Amino acid sequence: MNIQDLTEQVAKLISLKQEGDHWDFKREWYINKADLLHDIICMANNLSSQDGLIIIGVDEERDYEIQEMVDDSNRKKTQDLVSFLRDKKFAGGIRPTVTVQSILLSEKSIDVIVIHNDRNTPYYLTEQYQGVYANNIYVRIMDTNTPKNSSADINIIETLWKKRFGIDATALERVILYLQSPSDWVDSADESRRYYKYAPEFVIERVSAADDRDGYEFYLFGQYDSRPHWYDINLYYHQTLLDSLGGAALDGGRYFTATPKIEGLSLDGNRMDWDISYKYLIKESIEYIVHKFYITDDMDEEQTSRRRFLECILIFESEIEKVRFDKFVKENYANYNADDFEGMLPHFPNIEGYVMSAFKKDYLNALILKKMLDDFRATF
């Protein structure tokens, strides 16, 4: 989550003037380290399936007044908390992922400990740390944390274990979860199919696309072998087709990926047709997860092909980031000179039946937008 998104989210939560199932307010930084550890574990085990937020610099007793944190002697950075958690004995050696973000509200700097949501719940200690007991499972429910000398009710603990193993998820959610562990998938007798070894009813297959899908895309020309090889990527639960994605074997089959999505923009905001377009993937989307699933790193050729592919494809952290970037492009595209990127273009052969200048334009736009995305992130 970028700073602007976090700032807007925190401002909204403060305006509610109450704590909730995944956020908590603190007037100042923690003095008691056991309290800090306890709160982090509770937020890591929150039941909302959202990032936990410990917002430091909000005084509830003064009508949620913002407090300046710059001079707080107990202030911590991300690395401080990572080191703090590393020394604690967590079950399985798996620790919550935390970051510290500083944001500006009411012209004052406050801090937010972000405890990132994942499926490694429940988090708990196997060795006591001060007043935080071993094997107690602490949870955030509504606006309340489990007390240090207690453990959550068994039904809540069951919910956290179900989250870890995907038992509470739909079939599509489960296969998306399983695809994030490519080493747990096994080739079947048909090399185009792979199944999840712990639940073989889940299958992913890639099959050649219909003959009418034989056209070119601009990103093919960044490869040494630009010939198109299109596929369908099908996800099954037993015989049920859960989803079907496009796939591409790039550079003569050296690298395989899910095909990116397309976005078009009208720069003046009034026209219905596109002035520019780009190809993209969003992290945590099924397309991106499948894209990562097929990375093997077995050969230098594959790494080169993947690098060339990603040089002209935009990767967004979230849908929110993409929306904000589109706005940034509309406002700033005219400030970028296409001539500055001409020297980065690959070779475009003459292919009968195609307007090669259109592919060249799309590739050039992709290079400009990659630079704009870097500038956008540096700005925001």
C-alpha positions as CSV (number, residue, x, y, z in Angstrom):
1,M,0.0,0.0,0.0
2,N,1.5,3.4,-1.0
3,I,1.6,6.3,1.4
4,Q,-1.2,8.2,-0.2
5,D,-3.6,5.2,0.0
6,L,-2.6,4.6,3.7
7,T,-3.0,8.3,4.6
8,E,-6.5,8.3,3.2
9,Q,-7.4,5.0,5.0
10,V,-6.0,6.2,8.3
11,A,-7.8,9.6,8.0
12,K,-11.1,7.7,7.4
13,L,-10.6,5.4,10.4
14,I,-9.8,8.4,12.7
15,S,-13.0,10.1,11.6
16,L,-14.9,7.1,12.8
17,K,-13.7,7.9,16.4
18,Q,-13.6,4.3,17.4
19,E,-11.3,1.3,17.2
20,G,-12.2,-1.7,15.1
21,D,-11.4,-5.3,14.1
22,H,-8.2,-4.5,12.3
23,W,-7.1,-1.1,13.7
24,D,-6.0,0.3,17.0
25,F,-5.0,3.8,18.2
26,K,-2.1,4.7,20.5
27,R,-1.3,8.2,21.8
28,E,2.5,7.5,21.8
29,W,5.0,4.8,21.0
30,Y,5.2,1.7,23.2
31,I,7.4,1.8,26.3
32,N,6.5,-1.8,27.3
33,K,7.9,-4.3,24.7
34,A,5.6,-7.0,25.9
35,D,2.6,-4.8,25.1
36,L,4.0,-4.1,21.6
37,L,4.5,-7.9,20.9
38,H,1.1,-8.8,22.2
39,D,-0.6,-6.2,20.0
40,I,1.3,-7.2,16.9
41,I,0.3,-10.9,17.4
42,C,-3.4,-9.9,18.0
43,M,-3.4,-7.9,14.8
44,A,-1.7,-10.6,12.8
45,N,-4.5,-12.9,14.0
46,N,-7.3,-10.5,13.2
47,L,-10.4,-12.1,11.7
48,S,-11.1,-9.4,9.1
49,S,-8.6,-10.8,6.5
50,Q,-7.2,-7.2,6.2
51,D,-3.9,-5.7,7.1
52,G,-3.8,-4.8,10.8
53,L,-3.0,-1.2,11.6
54,I,-1.6,0.1,14.9
55,I,-1.9,3.9,14.4
56,I,0.5,5.7,16.7
57,G,-0.1,9.4,17.4
58,V,-3.9,9.6,18.0
59,D,-5.1,10.6,21.5
60,E,-8.5,9.0,22.1
61,E,-9.0,10.8,25.3
62,R,-8.8,14.2,23.5
63,D,-11.3,13.5,20.8
64,Y,-8.8,11.6,18.7
65,E,-6.5,14.5,18.4
66,I,-3.4,14.0,16.3
67,Q,0.0,14.0,18.2
68,E,3.4,14.7,16.6
69,M,5.6,11.7,16.7
70,V,8.9,13.1,15.4
71,D,10.4,13.6,18.9
72,D,9.1,10.4,20.5
73,S,12.1,8.8,22.1
74,N,10.6,5.3,21.7
75,R,9.9,5.6,18.0
76,K,10.7,2.6,15.9
77,K,11.5,2.0,12.2
78,T,10.6,-1.1,10.2
79,Q,14.0,-2.7,10.7
80,D,13.7,-2.2,14.5
81,L,10.5,-4.2,14.6
82,V,11.8,-6.9,12.2
83,S,14.8,-7.3,14.5
84,F,12.5,-7.3,17.6
85,L,10.3,-10.1,16.2
86,R,13.3,-12.1,14.9
87,D,14.5,-12.8,18.4
88,K,11.1,-14.2,19.5
89,K,10.3,-17.9,19.4
90,F,7.3,-18.2,17.0
91,A,5.7,-21.5,16.2
92,G,7.3,-22.9,13.1
93,G,9.7,-20.0,12.9
94,I,7.0,-18.0,11.0
95,R,6.7,-14.4,12.1
96,P,4.2,-11.7,11.2
97,T,5.3,-9.4,8.4
98,V,5.4,-5.8,9.7
99,T,6.3,-2.4,8.3
100,V,6.3,1.1,9.8
101,Q,5.0,3.9,7.7
102,S,5.1,7.6,8.6
103,I,2.3,9.7,7.3
104,L,1.3,13.4,7.6
105,L,-2.1,14.4,9.0
106,S,-3.0,17.9,10.2
107,E,0.6,18.9,9.4
108,K,1.8,16.4,12.0
109,S,3.8,13.2,11.5
110,I,2.3,10.1,12.9
111,D,3.4,6.4,12.5
112,V,1.4,3.3,11.5
113,I,2.6,-0.2,12.2
114,V,1.2,-2.3,9.3
115,I,0.8,-6.0,10.1
116,H,0.4,-7.6,6.7
117,N,-2.5,-10.0,6.2
118,D,-1.5,-13.5,5.1
119,R,-2.6,-17.1,5.6
120,N,0.1,-18.1,8.1
121,T,-2.4,-17.9,11.1
122,P,-2.5,-18.5,13.9
123,Y,0.7,-16.8,15.0
124,Y,1.8,-17.7,18.6
125,L,4.9,-18.1,20.7
126,T,6.5,-21.3,21.7
127,E,8.6,-19.6,24.4
128,Q,7.3,-17.0,26.9
129,Y,8.4,-13.4,26.4
130,Q,7.8,-11.4,29.6
131,G,4.0,-11.3,30.1
132,V,3.3,-12.8,26.6
133,Y,2.7,-16.5,27.2
134,A,3.9,-19.5,25.1
135,N,1.2,-21.4,23.2
136,N,-1.5,-18.8,24.0
137,I,-3.3,-17.7,20.8
138,Y,-4.1,-14.0,20.9
139,V,-6.7,-12.6,18.5
140,R,-8.2,-9.3,17.6
141,I,-12.1,-9.5,17.8
142,M,-14.1,-6.4,17.1
143,D,-12.1,-3.7,19.0
144,T,-10.7,-6.0,21.7
145,N,-7.5,-8.1,22.0
146,T,-7.3,-11.4,23.9
147,P,-5.8,-10.7,27.3
148,K,-2.2,-11.8,27.8
149,N,-3.1,-14.4,30.4
150,S,-5.8,-16.0,28.2
151,S,-6.2,-17.8,24.9
152,A,-8.8,-17.3,22.2
153,D,-11.9,-19.5,22.2
154,I,-11.6,-22.8,20.4
155,N,-14.0,-21.8,17.6
156,I,-11.9,-18.7,16.9
157,I,-8.7,-20.8,16.9
158,E,-10.3,-23.2,14.4
159,T,-11.1,-20.3,12.1
160,L,-7.5,-19.3,12.1
161,W,-6.3,-22.8,11.2
162,K,-8.9,-23.0,8.5
163,K,-7.5,-19.8,7.1
164,R,-4.0,-21.2,7.0
165,F,-5.0,-24.4,5.1
166,G,-7.6,-22.7,2.9
167,I,-10.4,-24.8,4.3
168,D,-12.7,-21.8,4.6
169,A,-12.0,-20.8,1.0
170,T,-14.0,-21.4,-2.2
171,A,-12.5,-23.8,-4.8
172,L,-11.2,-20.9,-6.9
173,E,-9.7,-19.2,-3.8
174,R,-8.0,-22.5,-2.8
175,V,-6.4,-23.1,-6.2
176,I,-5.1,-19.5,-6.2
177,L,-3.6,-20.2,-2.8
178,Y,-2.1,-23.5,-3.9
179,L,-0.6,-21.9,-7.1
180,Q,1.6,-19.7,-4.9
181,S,3.6,-22.9,-4.0
182,P,4.7,-24.1,-7.4
183,S,7.0,-26.8,-6.0
184,D,3.9,-28.6,-4.6
185,W,2.6,-29.2,-8.1
186,V,3.3,-32.4,-9.9
187,D,3.4,-33.2,-13.6
188,S,0.8,-35.7,-14.7
189,A,1.3,-38.3,-17.5
190,D,0.1,-35.6,-19.9
191,E,3.0,-33.0,-19.6
192,S,0.5,-30.2,-20.3
193,R,-1.3,-30.9,-17.0
194,R,-0.1,-30.5,-13.4
195,Y,-1.9,-31.3,-10.2
196,Y,-1.5,-30.2,-6.6
197,K,0.0,-33.1,-4.7
198,Y,-1.9,-32.5,-1.5
199,A,-5.2,-32.2,-3.2
200,P,-4.9,-33.8,-6.7
201,E,-8.4,-32.8,-7.6
202,F,-6.9,-29.4,-8.4
203,V,-5.4,-29.3,-11.9
204,I,-3.8,-26.6,-14.1
205,E,-3.4,-27.3,-17.8
206,R,-2.2,-25.4,-20.8
207,V,-3.5,-26.2,-24.2
208,S,-2.8,-24.6,-27.6
209,A,-5.3,-22.0,-28.4
210,A,-7.7,-22.2,-31.4
211,D,-6.2,-21.6,-34.8
212,D,-7.8,-18.2,-35.1
213,R,-5.6,-16.9,-32.3
214,D,-2.4,-16.5,-34.2
215,G,-1.9,-12.7,-34.3
216,Y,0.9,-10.7,-33.0
217,E,1.2,-8.4,-29.9
218,F,3.8,-5.7,-29.6
219,Y,5.6,-7.3,-26.6
220,L,6.5,-10.3,-28.8
221,F,9.0,-8.1,-30.8
222,G,11.2,-7.7,-27.7
223,Q,12.1,-11.4,-28.0
224,Y,14.8,-13.0,-30.2
225,D,12.0,-15.2,-31.7
226,S,8.9,-13.0,-32.1
227,R,6.6,-15.7,-33.6
228,P,3.3,-16.0,-31.6
229,H,2.4,-19.2,-29.7
230,W,-0.9,-18.7,-27.8
231,Y,-2.4,-21.0,-25.2
232,D,-5.4,-21.4,-22.9
233,I,-4.5,-22.0,-19.2
234,N,-7.4,-23.9,-17.6
235,L,-7.9,-24.4,-13.8
236,Y,-10.0,-27.3,-12.7
237,Y,-11.5,-28.7,-9.5
238,H,-12.3,-32.3,-10.4
239,Q,-14.1,-31.8,-13.7
240,T,-15.3,-28.3,-13.0
241,L,-13.5,-25.5,-14.9
242,L,-12.9,-22.8,-12.3
243,D,-11.2,-20.3,-14.6
244,S,-9.5,-20.0,-18.0
245,L,-6.7,-17.5,-18.8
246,G,-4.7,-16.6,-21.9
247,G,-1.2,-17.9,-22.1
248,A,1.8,-17.3,-24.3
249,A,5.0,-19.2,-25.0
250,L,7.5,-16.5,-25.7
251,D,10.8,-16.5,-27.6
252,G,10.2,-19.9,-29.3
253,G,8.9,-21.5,-26.1
254,R,11.8,-20.5,-23.9
255,Y,9.5,-18.7,-21.5
256,F,5.8,-19.3,-20.7
257,T,3.5,-16.8,-19.0
258,A,-0.1,-15.8,-18.5
259,T,-0.9,-13.0,-21.0
260,P,-1.2,-9.5,-19.5
261,K,-4.4,-7.5,-19.5
262,I,-4.9,-4.4,-21.6
263,E,-5.9,-0.8,-20.6
264,G,-6.6,2.1,-22.9
265,L,-6.6,5.8,-22.0
266,S,-8.0,8.9,-23.6
267,L,-5.7,11.7,-22.8
268,D,-8.1,14.6,-23.2
269,G,-10.8,12.8,-21.1
270,N,-13.6,13.5,-23.6
271,R,-13.1,11.0,-26.4
272,M,-14.5,7.5,-26.3
273,D,-11.5,6.0,-28.3
274,W,-8.0,5.4,-26.9
275,D,-5.0,7.7,-27.4
276,I,-2.7,5.2,-25.9
277,S,-2.9,1.7,-24.4
278,Y,-0.7,-0.6,-22.3
279,K,-0.4,-4.2,-21.1
280,Y,-0.3,-4.8,-17.4
281,L,-0.6,-7.3,-14.5
282,I,-1.7,-6.6,-10.9
283,K,0.0,-8.4,-8.1
284,E,-2.3,-10.8,-6.3
285,S,-4.5,-11.1,-9.4
286,I,-4.9,-14.6,-10.7
287,E,-3.1,-13.6,-13.9
288,Y,0.0,-12.5,-11.9
289,I,0.0,-15.5,-9.7
290,V,-0.1,-17.8,-12.7
291,H,2.6,-15.7,-14.3
292,K,4.8,-16.4,-11.2
293,F,3.7,-20.0,-11.2
294,Y,5.4,-20.8,-14.5
295,I,8.7,-19.2,-13.6
296,T,11.4,-21.9,-13.2
297,D,14.8,-20.1,-13.5
298,D,16.2,-23.3,-14.9
299,M,17.8,-21.6,-17.9
300,D,19.6,-18.4,-18.6
301,E,17.5,-18.2,-21.8
302,E,14.3,-18.2,-19.8
303,Q,15.5,-15.4,-17.5
304,T,16.5,-13.3,-20.6
305,S,13.1,-13.9,-22.2
306,R,11.3,-13.0,-19.0
307,R,13.3,-9.8,-18.5
308,R,12.5,-8.7,-22.0
309,F,8.8,-9.4,-21.5
310,L,8.7,-7.4,-18.2
311,E,10.6,-4.4,-19.8
312,C,7.4,-3.5,-21.6
313,I,4.7,-4.7,-19.3
314,L,3.5,-2.7,-16.3
315,I,3.2,-4.5,-12.9
316,F,1.0,-2.7,-10.4
317,E,0.9,-3.3,-6.6
318,S,-2.9,-3.0,-6.5
319,E,-5.9,-1.9,-8.4
320,I,-5.9,1.3,-6.5
321,E,-2.3,2.0,-7.6
322,K,-3.4,1.4,-11.2
323,V,-6.3,3.9,-11.0
324,R,-4.0,6.5,-9.5
325,F,-1.4,5.9,-12.2
326,D,-3.9,6.3,-15.0
327,K,-4.8,9.7,-13.6
328,F,-1.1,10.6,-13.4
329,V,-0.6,9.5,-17.1
330,K,-3.4,11.7,-18.3
331,E,-2.0,14.7,-16.4
332,N,1.7,14.2,-17.3
333,Y,2.0,12.2,-20.5
334,A,2.7,15.4,-22.6
335,N,5.8,16.1,-20.5
336,Y,7.6,13.0,-21.9
337,N,9.4,13.1,-25.2
338,A,9.0,10.0,-27.3
339,D,12.3,10.7,-29.0
340,D,14.1,10.0,-25.8
341,F,12.9,6.4,-26.0
342,E,13.4,5.6,-29.7
343,G,16.9,4.2,-29.1
344,M,15.4,1.5,-26.7
345,L,13.1,0.0,-29.3
346,P,13.8,-3.5,-30.6
347,H,13.9,-4.5,-34.3
348,F,10.5,-4.7,-36.0
349,P,10.6,-6.9,-39.1
350,N,8.2,-6.4,-42.0
351,I,5.3,-9.0,-41.6
352,E,2.9,-9.3,-44.4
353,G,-0.7,-8.2,-43.5
354,Y,0.3,-6.1,-40.5
355,V,0.9,-2.4,-39.9
356,M,4.2,-2.6,-38.2
357,S,4.2,1.1,-37.2
358,A,1.3,0.4,-34.9
359,F,3.3,-2.2,-33.0
360,K,6.2,0.2,-32.8
361,K,3.9,2.9,-31.4
362,D,2.5,0.5,-28.7
363,Y,6.0,-0.6,-27.8
364,L,7.2,3.0,-27.5
365,N,4.3,3.9,-25.4
366,A,5.1,1.0,-23.1
367,L,8.6,2.2,-22.6
368,I,7.4,5.7,-21.8
369,L,4.8,4.4,-19.4
370,K,7.4,2.2,-17.6
371,K,9.4,5.4,-17.0
372,M,6.3,7.2,-15.9
373,L,5.4,4.4,-13.4
374,D,8.9,4.8,-11.8
375,D,8.4,8.6,-11.6
376,F,4.9,8.1,-10.2
377,R,6.1,5.9,-7.4
378,A,9.0,8.2,-6.6
379,T,6.5,11.1,-6.3
380,F,3.8,9.3,-4.3
